[in-house]
């Protein structure tokens, strides 16, 4: 056999073996596959038995799947780098003003952007996307409903008209999601609207909000209980309202440790002082003793409004006379910054005579009284009993006028315009009288001839002119703000500084109140010959409007008159500025 034949045999034999092996391997695979398919082929008509998992196996698989998803989400959060947003970026995300963007956080701006985009992509279903977005933001950025509710205030107070609507919508959605304070505010808004548009409380939104409010009230939320009582009183259910106010009062006076943290429970407003409304209901029914007991609960909580109302109740029950109890309670309220209390206290010191001076005591009488003080077994330290010691600061007419001026200034600092009227009268009285300075007719030129008159050391036409200018400036600014503003936020901004204290603004902002204040200021200015013009004596924050009006008295005989030529030049400059 040749070498070539040997080589051919050596090469062909392994190839034949390899091919056989490959054929055998493929045959085994086909047989195995046929074996797996055999049950379906052999038992074609037999019913298949599906795999049935036990509850334990299903729970284990769900737990494993949830752990996997949580792990992936946690890894994504760790890998995600969140960069801080600038004020312009926050304004762009939230589609709001830069002033509002500076107050909101990055997460709040991101929430508004996500909510807006998701709502547009879901055919405008804002309510459904709100819950989805807040859940997503809570998982990723730890954002809560409190953050969204706080965002609503920023949008309503610092944003434009569109932002105000968005803010109101956020409050409603927070209420529907279970936020207690948002529910209280929704019901309060419906209650205020129902006062002018009867039937609002019977709308679908109000009814659902009332149902949520009752559930929150049952849980012991004091603010919700008081709001529910307000609704009952509005509907004429006086007995139910009284019971709810009493329930809220008991919770406040006997607090229990709570495991839930509600930051809104610490707010100090009308919803946190049920004794005011409860006492009002008692007074309207002639139950003055019960009203006093309700106010006493407010005294324990050091509520200035409770002191003020109790002082007025004391004055009424004493036959319209000032008692020591009245002086004590009114002083406590005024010292806490209550503007009406400070005003009434100023009028009291200006119109009431000083206590008659006691005769001088000898040295032995003073020594005997000193020894009796130390030997007394029960020393009465009740401030109501010793309130007459306060009269030592006003034992003379001059000192009482000083006290009156200080209390009136305190009320004026809170921008309470009736206090400015009283201050102007005090500054324009040429003389003071021991038995009532402000009760006398206004006498800026000193025509009085009464024997007990005393020169007024506070007489100042300049200060009186500044006080009256502030009143007329406020009347013009608030009236313009009411007619021009489209949103409440814009109104509060234009009505500054008188809108800094909303309670004060509510007292003076009505058209009737502004007209009455304007007429009083103009009458005093005409009687004293005062031109109304902005000066450097105006308080900080009060806008300078320039010339406002001339007095209607005889020119040249007024106590404070401006130069007409200067006024004409300034008026021309203002007209040029308006045209520009």
Secondary structure, 3 states (H helix, E strand, C coil): CCHHHHHHHHHHHHHHHHHHHHHHHHHHHHHHHHHHHHHHHHCCCCCCCCCCCCHHHHHHHHHHHHHHHHHHHHHHHHHCCCCCCCHHHHHHHHCCCHHHHHHCCHHHHHHHHHHHHHHHHCCCCHHHHHHHHHHHHHHHHCCCHHHHHHHHHHHHHHCCHHHHHHHHHHHHHHHHCCCHHHHHHHHHHHHHHHHHCCCHHHCHHHHHHHHHHHHHHHCCCHHHHHHHHHHHHHCCCHHHHHHHHHHHHHHHHCCCCCCCCCHHHHCCCHHHCHHHHHHHHHHHCCCHHHHHHHHHHHHHCCCHHHHHHHHHHHHHHCCCCCCHHHHHHHHHHHHCCCHHHHHHHHHHHHHCCCCCCCCCCCHHHHHHHHHHHHHCCCCCCCCCCCHHHHHHHHCCHHHHHHHHHHHHHHHHHCCCHHHHHHHHHHHHCCEEECCCCCCCCCCCCCCCCCCCEEECCCCCHHHHHHHHHHHHHHHHHHHHHHHHCCCHHHHHHHCCCCCCCHHHHHHHCCHHHHHHHHHHHHHHHHHHCECEECCCCCCCCCCCCCEEECCCCCCCCCCECCCHHHHHHHHHHHHHHHHC
